[in-house]
């Protein structure tokens, strides 16, 4: 059960980041979009290593 809650928490955070990324791209703010992608990559890498 604990793993499911951890996954749900991760998924919620990911969804927030993806929505922000979509909005940022829609505003043609590609520098910010690139920073958000870098954060997603770093967060994902850290989660894999945990």
PyMOL commands that set and color helices and strands:
alter all, ss='L'
color gray80, all
select helices_A, chain A and resi 2-26+30-49
alter helices_A, ss='H'
color red, helices_A
deselect
rebuild
show_as cartoon
